[in-house]
């Protein structure tokens, strides 16, 4: 079940840097170089595999944008928030 706007808004206040992007949430992380960005993406990939919930990932040299939404539900669900929290806690980027 997708989150309503009030629940999503409240959740985003607890997720620094994450923002609403259409029917998804997204966050852009910036790194010193491509190697650091790629290492981050690999850590996100490992975490996503463990949760069996996979973000859309865009890499532009030293910048990585993650986009989360539950395709089967057609929007953002608690599962997306759980992955966003886990990414921020586990992957610890150098900057965001």
NORTA-V674033 format. One record per residue. N is the residue number from 1. RES is the residue in one small letter. OMEGA is omega in degrees with one decimal (* if undefined). D_FIRST is the distance of its C-alpha to the first C-alpha in whole Angstrom. Layout:
N|RES|OMEGA|D_FIRST + N|RES|OMEGA|D_FIRST
//
This chain:
1|x|179.3|0 + 2|x|178.1|4 + 3|x|174.0|7 + 4|x|-174.8|9 + 5|x|-179.5|13 + 6|x|-179.7|14 + 7|x|179.0|12 + 8|x|178.0|12 + 9|x|178.4|16 + 10|x|-179.7|17 + 11|x|-179.1|15 + 12|x|176.4|17 + 13|x|178.7|20 + 14|x|-179.0|20 + 15|x|-176.7|20 + 16|x|176.7|23 + 17|x|177.0|24 + 18|x|-177.8|20 + 19|x|176.2|19 + 20|x|177.5|17 + 21|x|-175.8|18 + 22|x|179.7|17 + 23|x|-177.0|13 + 24|x|167.2|14 + 25|x|179.5|15 + 26|x|177.6|19 + 27|x|177.3|22 + 28|x|178.4|25 + 29|x|179.3|28 + 30|x|-176.6|32 + 31|x|-178.6|34 + 32|x|-179.1|38 + 33|x|-178.0|38 + 34|x|-178.5|36 + 35|x|179.3|37 + 36|x|178.2|35 + 37|x|-179.7|32 + 38|x|176.8|32 + 39|x|177.2|33 + 40|x|-179.8|29 + 41|x|178.4|27 + 42|x|177.1|29 + 43|x|176.7|28 + 44|x|179.6|24 + 45|x|177.8|24 + 46|x|179.5|25 + 47|x|179.9|22 + 48|x|177.5|20 + 49|x|179.4|22 + 50|x|-179.9|21 + 51|x|-176.2|18 + 52|x|178.1|17 + 53|x|-165.5|15 + 54|x|178.9|17 + 55|x|166.0|18 + 56|x|-174.7|20 + 57|x|175.1|23 + 58|x|179.0|26 + 59|x|174.4|29 + 60|x|-175.1|32 + 61|x|-176.7|35 + 62|x|-177.6|34 + 63|x|180.0|31 + 64|x|174.7|28 + 65|x|177.3|24 + 66|x|178.1|21 + 67|x|-178.0|18 + 68|x|168.9|15 + 69|x|-178.9|11 + 70|x|-176.2|9 + 71|x|-177.8|11 + 72|x|179.7|9 + 73|x|179.3|6 + 74|x|179.4|9 + 75|x|-176.8|8 + 76|x|178.7|8 + 77|x|176.8|6 + 78|x|178.5|8 + 79|x|178.0|10 + 80|x|178.8|11 + 81|x|178.9|13 + 82|x|178.8|14 + 83|x|178.1|16 + 84|x|178.1|17 + 85|x|-179.1|19 + 86|x|177.9|20 + 87|x|-179.5|22 + 88|x|-177.9|23 + 89|x|-172.4|24 + 90|x|-170.2|26 + 91|x|174.7|27 + 92|x|177.8|29 + 93|x|179.8|30 + 94|x|176.7|33 + 95|x|175.1|32 + 96|x|*|29
//
